[in-house]
Amino acid sequence: MVEHTRTLDFKVAYAIGLGTMIAAGIFSLSGTAVARIGSSAVVAFVIAALVAALTAASYSEFASIYSENGGGYLFSSRTFEHDTLIYTVGAMLFLGYTGTTAFYLATMDEWVFRFILPDSMHMLPHGTAGVVTAILLGVLNARGTEESGTFQLFVTGAKVAVLFAFVAGAFAFRGPSTAVGNFAGEFSADPIGIVTIAALAFITFFGFSAIAASAGEIIEPRRTVPLAIAASIVTVTVLYALVIVSMVNSPVPAEVIAREGETAMGRVAAGFLGPMGRSLIVAGAVFSMVSASNASILAASGIGALMGRQGQAPRQFSRIHRKYNTPFWSVATATGVIVALIVTFIGLFPAEGGLLPVDLTVPFPLVGSLTLTELGLTTLTGFATLNLLLPLSVVNIALIYSRRRFPDIERGFRVPGVPVLPAVGVLANVALIYNLPLKGVVVGLALVVVLVGAYLAWGGAPDVEELYERVVPPTSPAATPGGAGGAPAVESDLTADDEDAYRILVAVGRPDRAARYAKLAATLGNFQAEDPVVHVLTVTQITEQTPHEAVAETARARVTRIQELLAAEDIDADYAVEGHTCRDVAFDIVQTARDGEADLVLMGYPEEHTQVAEDVEYKAPCGVLFASGVLDPTEVDVVNVGAGGGPHHMGLLSLIDRMGEHDVDVHVINVTPEGGPGRPENTEATIAGLSNASSVQIHNLSAQTIADGLVEQAADNGGLLVIGATRTRRLRRRVFGSTPDNVIQLAEGAGVPVLVYASPRGVQGPIEDYLYPIYRYVTGKRRSPTGTGGSGVEE
C-alpha cells in the first residue's frame, strides 16, 4: 500500500523545530530589535516564546492523540464539525507556512545580495536567490522525507555551531564581565516597542507547529512530538538570549545596526571576528533560512495532502508518489505559492521600489487604501504571522472543546490548567495580532476572504473515507491457483505478497464477465512475470444520499457470484476478489490501484459509462488496458500492433515485446490513410521497441482510414489487436471521433479482439493533451482526422 513511511526520529524532529525557529527571526530581527529597544529585546523574545509555549502545549496534547500529518488543521478537523471553519484553519496554516518560508527565503536573498553576489550580478531582480532556493527545496521534499530530514539535521547542526561561534566571539571581544555589564545597562522602558518586537518575533518560534504538522513521518510520535516541541522551544530561547547579549555588546554603533536592518548581524560579526567572522555568520544565516524553509515546506505539504484527502483541496494533493512516498502535488503547490509570494512581495512590490515602480493603490473600506509598492519584507512578516496566529487561537479553543466533547479519549500528554491556559493563549495571540504591521494583516485577511469565498462557491468534495467502503476485503480460494471449484474463500493480504510480483487490477462492472477478464489478466501477467497477482475489484455505486450499509448486501452478493464463477474456471495465477461500495467508481478504481501498487489496470471498453473509463485512463498511476471482444483470453499466439508513435503507443511496446519473448508472433501494421491528409508512419521506433521479440512481421498497406486498415489486416493475421489510446482524445473525440472508437466499432463486425492501452501520463500528461494539437497544427504536421494516435498514429 502506498502510504507515508515513518522515517524521522527524535533528533530529526528536534532539528525540524530548531531549524524552523533559528532562522530569519534571529538573523534579521535581532538587529532591528536591538536598535529599537536595546537589551529589552530579550524580554520581547521571551514574551514571544511564552506565547508560543501556550499553544505548543495544546499542540503537544493533540499530537499525542492524533499521530498524523496536518498539525492544527488535523486537530481542528478532528474536533469541530463546521466545514468552513475547518477549511479556514487549513487554508490559513497553508498560507502561514508558505508565507513564513517566503519570508525566510526573501531574507536569505537580502543576505546573498549584500554579502555573496559580486557587484556585477546586482542587476538580478531581488528575490532571484529566494525563488531558486524555493524550487530546489521543493524538489528535495518531493523526492522523500527521509532525504529532507537528513538534510535538515545537517544544516541545523551547522547553524547552531555558527551561533555559538558568534556568541563566543562577542564574549571574547568584550570579556564576560564587561559583556554582562553592558547588557544590564541597555534595557529600555518601552512597553509598546517590546510588544511590537514580540509580535514580529513570534514567527521565529512557530517551528513547534512544524514538528506536529509532520507527525505522520515521525517515529513514535505520541512521545517524540511533545518532547521535541519542548526541547526546541527551550533551546531556541536560550540561544536567542545569548545572541541579543552579543548584539548589545557590538562594536558597531546602534544607528549603523538600525540602518543595516536584516543584514546587521553580518556587520556585527565582522566587528567581533573580522572578515572571517562575517563570512561565518553569513554562512550560518543562509543555512538558517534554508533549513527553516525546508521544514516549513514539509509542514505545508502535509496540511495540503490532508486537505486533499478530506475534500477541502483538489484531490490530487493527497496523492502519494509511488516512488518517493511523498505528496507530490501538495509539495509542488506549496513551492509554487512560496515563489509567488517572494515575487509579489519582494520582486514586484518591495518596500523600496522594484520591477513595478508605479504605485498601485488598492482601496479597503476600513483602512483607506493599501499602496502595493510599500509592501516588502515587513508586510510579508505580518502576512505570514497573521495566518499563523489566528489558527493557533482556534487550536487553543479546540483543546477546550475537545476535553468536553471527548472526555474519555486517550491522551498521551495532558495540558495542565485547562481551560485557563488555552484561553490565555488565545488572548496572547490576539494581542500579538494587534501589534502586527497593518498592511500585512490587510493583505492576509483579504486573501483568506477570497479563498473562503472560492471554497463556499465550490462546496468542497467528499472525504476519501466517505467516498468508498471496503465491504468485502480481498479474498481468494484456499486451494492453489486453478484448484477445484467451490474451494472455500479466505482473506488475502495482497500487499504481503512478493514485492516483485506483477500486479494486475481487474475492474469488473458485470459479474458474468469476471472470469473472462481474470483469465485475460492471468495470461498477460504470465508474459510479464512468473508469478503474477490478479486483483479482481467489483464496485457497487451508490448515490450521495444512500448510506453504504443500504447496498452492502448487494455488494457481498456480487463478490460471492464472482468467486463462484472464478472457482469454476482455470485461472493461471494467484487471484483475490474484493468488493466495495462507492459514490465515485473511477476514484475507487484509481485509489485501489494506488493502494495495491498495481502495475496494470484491466477493464472493459466503455459502452455506457464513458466518463468512468476516461477518468481511470487519465488518473491511473499505471498503464490501463481496455478490452473489447476478447472471447478466448487463454490462447494468445498472435498479436497485432499499429506502427505509429505517441506516448501511449510507445508505452504499450514493452508489453508487446514481452509477449514476443514468449514466442507470440508480432505483426506491425503500417497504414497509409487515403481518406484525407496523411502520410505513412515511420516504423523504426516501433521496431526498436520490440528488440526482444522472436518474430516481428511488418505490413505496409493503404486503406480508407487508419481504423479500416488496422482491423482488415488484423482479421487476416488473426490474434489480438493492441492499439494505444489517443493523445488528443480530450479535444478531438467530440468532433472527429478517434481511432480507438472507430477500431472497436469495426472490430465487432470482423470478430477481432481489441485491447486499447493508455499509459500513465504523469504531471505533464494533461498539459500535453491540450497543447499537442495546437503544436501540431502550427508546425503543419497534420494527419487524417480519423488517423489518430489510437494506433500510435498521431491525430
C-alpha positions, 0 to 999 in steps of 0.5 A: 500500500502506498502510504507515508513511511515513518522515517524521522526520529527524535533528533530529526524532529528536534532539528525540524523545530530548531531549524524552523525557529533559528532562522530569519527571526534571529538573523534579521530581527535581532538587529532591528530589535536591538536598535529599537529597544536595546537589551529589552529585546530579550524580554520581547523574545521571551514574551514571544516564546511564552506565547508560543509555549501556550499553544505548543502545549495544546499542540503537544496534547493533540499530537499525542492523540492524533499521530498524523500529518496536518498539525492544527488543521488535523486537530481542528478537523478532528474536533469541530464539525463546521466545514468552513471553519475547518477549511479556514484553519487549513487554508490559513496554516497553508498560507502561514507556512508558505508565507513564513518560508517566503519570508525566510527565503526573501531574507536569505536573498537580502543576505546573498545580495549584500554579502555573496553576489559580486557587484556585477550580478546586482542587476538580478531582480531581488528575490532571484536567490529566494525563488531558486532556493524555493524550487530546489527545496521543493524538489528535495521534499518531493523526492522523500522525507527521509532525504529532507530530514537528513538534510535538515539535521545537517544544516541545523547542526551547522547553524547552531555551531555558527551561533555559538561561534558568534556568541563566543566571539562577542564574549571574547571581544568584550570579556564576560564581565564587561559583556554582562555589564553592558547588557544590564545597562541597555534595557529600555522602558518601552512597553509598546516597542517590546510588544511590537518586537514580540509580535514580529518575533513570534514567527521565529518560534512557530517551528513547534507547529512544524514538528506536529504538522509532520507527525505522520513521518515521525517515529513514535510520535505520541512521545517524540512530538511533545518532547521535541516541541519542548526541547526546541522551544527551550533551546531556541530561547536560550540561544536567542538570549545569548545572541541579543547579549552579543548584539548589545555588546557590538562594536558597531554603533546602534544607528549603523545596526538600525540602518543595516536592518536584516543584514546587521548581524553580518556587520556585527560579526565582522566587528567581533571576528573580522572578515572571517567572522562575517563570512561565518555568520553569513554562512550560518544565516543562509543555512538558517533560512534554508533549513527553516524553509525546508521544514516549513515546506514539509509542514505545508505539504502535509496540511495540503495532502490532508486537505486533499484527502478530506475534500477541502483541496483538489484531490490530487494533493493527497496523492502519494508518489509511488516512488518517493512516498511523498505528496507530490502535488501538495509539495509542488503547490506549496513551492509554487505559492512560496515563489509567488509570494517572494515575487509579489512581495519582494520582486514586484512590490518591495518596500523600496521600489522594484520591477513595478515602480508605479504605485498601485493603490488598492482601496479597503473600506476600513483602512483607506487604501493599501499602496502595493509598492510599500509592501516588502519584507515587513508586510510579508512578516505580518502576512505570514504571522497573521495566518499563523496566529489566528489558527493557533487561537482556534487550536487553543479553543479546540483543546477546550472543546475537545476535553468536553466533547471527548472526555474519555479519549486517550491522551498521551500528554495532558495540558495542565490548567485547562481551560485557563491556559488555552484561553490565555493563549488565545488572548496572547495571540490576539494581542500579538495580532494587534501589534502586527504591521497593518498592511500585512494583516490587510493583505492576509485577511483579504486573501483568506476572504477570497479563498473562503469565498472560492471554497463556499462557491465550490462546496468542497468534495467528499472525504476519501473515507466517505467516498468508498467502503471496503465491504468485502476485503480481498479474498481468494480460494484456499486451494492453489491457483486453478484448484477445484471449484467451490474451494472455500474463500479466505482473506488475502493480504495482497500487499504481503505478497512478493514485492516483485510480483506483477500486479494486475487490477481487474475492474469488473462492472458485470459479474458474468464477465469476471472470469473472462477478464481474470483469465485475460489478466492471468495470461498477460501477467504470465508474459510479464512475470512468473508469478503474477497477482490478479486483483479482481475489484467489483464496485457497487455505486451508490448515490450521495444520499444512500448510506453504504450499509443500504447496498452492502448486501448487494455488494457481498452478493456480487463478490460471492457470484464472482468467486463462484464463477472464478472457482469454476474456471482455470485461472493461471495465477494467484487471484483475490476478489474484493468488493466495495461500495462507492459514490465515485467508481473511477476514484475507487478504481484509481485509489485501489490501484494506488493502494495495491501498487498495481502495475496494470489496470484491466477493464472493459471498453466503455459502452455506457459509462464513458466518463468512468473509463476516461477518468481511470485512463487519465488518473491511473498511476499505471498503464490501463488496458481496455478490452473489447471482444476478447472471447478466448483470453487463454490462447494468445499466439498472435498479436497485432500492433499499429506502427505509429508513435505517441506516448501511449503507443510507445508505452504499450511496446514493452508489453508487446515485446514481452509477449514476443519473448514468449514466442507470440508472433508480432505483426506491425501494421503500417497504414497509409490513410487515403481518406484525407491528409496523411502520410505513412508512419515511420516504423523504426521506433516501433521496431526498436521497441520490440528488440526482444521479440522472436518474430516481428512481421511488418505490413505496409498497406493503404486503406480508407482510414487508419481504423479500416486498415488496422482491423482488415489486416488484423482479421487476416493475421488473426490474434489480438489487436493492441492499439494505444489510446489517443493523445488528443482524445480530450479535444478531438473525440467530440468532433472527429471521433478517434481511432480507438472508437472507430477500431472497436466499432469495426472490430465487432463486425470482423470478430477481432479482439481489441485491447486499447492501452493508455499509459500513465501520463504523469504531471505533464500528461494533461498539459500535453493533451491540450497543447499537442494539437495546437503544436501540431497544427502550427508546425503543419504536421497534420494527419487524417482526422480519423488517423489518430494516435489510437494506433500510435498514429498521431491525430 
